[in-house]
């Protein structure tokens, strides 16, 4: 696997919004992440792109043996082949002209050794030496990685064409992993949204996740983790199986896009400080365990190797000053930028109406919703095509989705079999229950609104890509999208160059100086979240204890952020907003906490 040449990556965005980003950008050296949960969507995109690039296409039926894994492998192989072809074409282009080759180098961070070599080439006089330098530099060019993502808890057990359950290896997550494992890619698998030990154990079937005779790993492992403890638990579990973690990817619990997995009040700066102080353990703790595994099975492990996983962070980053805070202040290796690239048409496939909504979005229209059938808070866009479609279905007397894909089936409230809470089947049962238990009024309306908030994410999160590529008409394809709150400060379409320059601190800042620091925004989001948790905790002793802990964790976070606020700001870093947030949001938190304690009539814990 090639080394990373950019200091940022583009994380996964829903099922469809980064599904072809490697085809668009990898030949420019930019790493991005594809979701491989939806093999149906991947197959439709494979048919489209094979036609675009004049490649052979043979349909793979979902009903054929191991069809899901085969579809995923076929799509990833196609993306690999297209990226390699585009990369070879770029390498073959001449230097000293304005083309995709010069663009490749100009996009690089200024401190990149490749960029320095490129600038040296431009300053070299014509002749044999320059030709030699040009050839060597062309050979050093390589594409960005084509990484893939699995939400590990989205692991439905599949059935055969007769409806009979298949064995565990054909579950959705294991089939997706198998599809990646059998592909041509030499890149990384990112595991997100929890722990799935059975899935982790299944990786041991594939040698590409281990070091080869040259000490290289073809398919690396990236874990998205919530805190250092989670990193240690999962890292140790995998180490016992000889599996190495190449990168731990930390994401803000709330200041992010997609599903929001809030911590119990641990603010991002506290989590990052923990990783900075203890990151040495991520190598020294795991590597001896891994070596013992290799010895046990009779494999060779490089004796001189000292493995140190990378630490990256994503969620709400907006400018180079914040990047410097993360890199210089916390020792972060790279940053992830997702939502801002939703407004870079070259990078992401999104239908025009939705992109226009994103340009005009505000802090009110980007909100944390109950749309996910998984029951996890979900960052959403108000008045999206998906939301309007759901409301229209209800008014027509047909609430819910037909559930054409069923990846998120998990509920057995009304049935013996698992169904999705966004489905017509579930909403039909739920509506009868509501009509039976509630008289007309505000309480009943709230129950119906909560029910209708569920969205068919399996289908709708991929429709924007299908519409933008002309594969399906907009009128038959409701669109859902999952931007983070940070996007409200981006207000137009941007070129790739503009966004990359924003990341690297080159040129004019794209954002208003009034935008609060990413840490300040996270504080506000966590106080909002605390307020939302209070009502549920009034009659639940366990949740009451959790709120006391949440409050204490927030206080520790405030104290730490006060120290950051006293630092000298990096260029463009709005540190005054951090002090303001600590003061204002701290008072809100205290108010909510005091009201909460008064309602439960308990003494403040010692």
URRA-V134939 format. One record per pair of residues at least 4 apart in sequence whose ideal C-beta (glycine too) atoms are under 6 Angstrom apart, sorted by the first residue. I is the first residue (numbers start at 1). J is the second residue. Records with the same first field share a line. If there is no record, write none. Layout:
I=J  J
This chain:
1=186
2=142
5=29  114
6=29  30
7=109  334
8=335  337  503
9=31  336
10=21  32  341
11=33  314  336  338
12=18  33  35  149
13=17  18  338
14=461  482
15=35  37  38  461  462
16=461  462  464  465
17=348
18=32
19=34  465
20=349
21=25  32  347
22=26  32  79  83  146
23=79  82
24=347
25=30  347
26=83  143  144
27=86  87  90  143
28=104  107
29=104  144
30=144
31=144  145
33=147  149
34=148
35=149
36=72  148  176
37=154  407
38=462
39=68  71  72
40=405
41=462
42=71  75
43=71
44=471
46=74  75  78
47=57
48=469  471
50=55  57
53=82
60=67  70  71  74
61=67
62=67
63=161
66=70
68=175
69=175  178  179
72=176  179
73=179  182  183
76=183  185
77=183  184
79=146
80=184  185
83=143
87=143
90=100  101
91=138  141
93=99  101
95=134
98=102
102=106
105=115  118
107=500
108=112  114  115
109=504
117=137
121=133  137
124=130  133
126=130
145=187
146=185  187
147=187  188  190
148=180  189
149=190
150=173  176  191
151=192  193
152=173  191  193  194  196  199
153=193  194
154=407
155=171  172  173
156=172  409
157=165  171
158=166  170
159=163  164  165
160=164  166
166=170
169=174
170=175
173=199
174=202
180=189
181=206
186=218
188=220  222
189=221
190=222
191=223
192=224
200=238
203=209
204=241
208=218  219
209=219  243
211=215  217
212=216
215=302
220=246
221=245
222=247  249
223=234  245  248
224=249
225=230  231  248
226=230  263
227=271
228=274  275  278
231=235  248
235=245  286
238=243
239=286  289  290
240=289
242=290  293  294
244=290  307
245=309
247=309  310  312
248=309  311
249=312
250=313
251=256  314  315
252=256  268  315  316  522
253=261  262  263
254=260  262  525
255=315  316  521  522  525
256=315  484
257=338  339  379  482  483  484
258=482
259=376  378
260=368  377  379
262=529
264=549  550  553
265=550  553  554
266=270  271  553
267=557
268=522
269=519  560  561
270=557  560
272=330
275=279  311
276=330  331
280=284
281=285
282=309
283=287  307  308
286=290
287=307
291=301
294=299  301
310=333
311=332  333
312=333  334
313=326  332
314=336
316=486  518  521
317=322  335  518
318=486  511
319=509  572
320=505
321=570  571  572  573
322=518
323=335
324=328  570
325=329  570
326=330  332  335
327=332
339=483  484  486  487
340=490  499
341=347  348
342=348  358  483
343=490  493  494
344=494  496  499
345=493
346=496
349=465  468  469
350=354  355  464  468
351=464  467  468  479
354=464  479  481
359=491  492
361=365  366  488
362=488
363=488
365=382
366=483  485  488
367=380
368=377  379
369=378  380
370=453
371=378  380  453  455
372=376  378
373=408  420  421  422  454
379=482  484
381=481
384=480
385=478  479
386=455  460  478  480
389=478
390=452
393=398  399
394=399  452
399=427
400=423  424  427
401=422  423  456
402=424
403=420  423
404=459
405=458  459
407=458
408=420  458
409=418  419  420
410=418
411=419  421
414=429
415=419
419=423  425  426
421=426  454
422=454  455  456
424=428
426=430
427=431  451
430=451
434=438  447
438=443  444
440=444
455=460  480
456=460
457=461
460=478  480
461=480
463=467  477  479
464=479
466=471  472
467=474  477
472=477
483=487
489=511  515
494=498  499
497=501
501=506  507
502=510
509=572
511=515
516=520  521  577
517=574  577  578
519=561  578
520=577  578  581
523=581  585
524=585
527=585  588  589
530=592
531=592
533=537
534=596
536=543
537=543  544  547
538=599
544=600
548=605
551=593
554=589
558=582  586
561=578  582
565=575  578  579
569=573  575
580=584
581=585
582=586
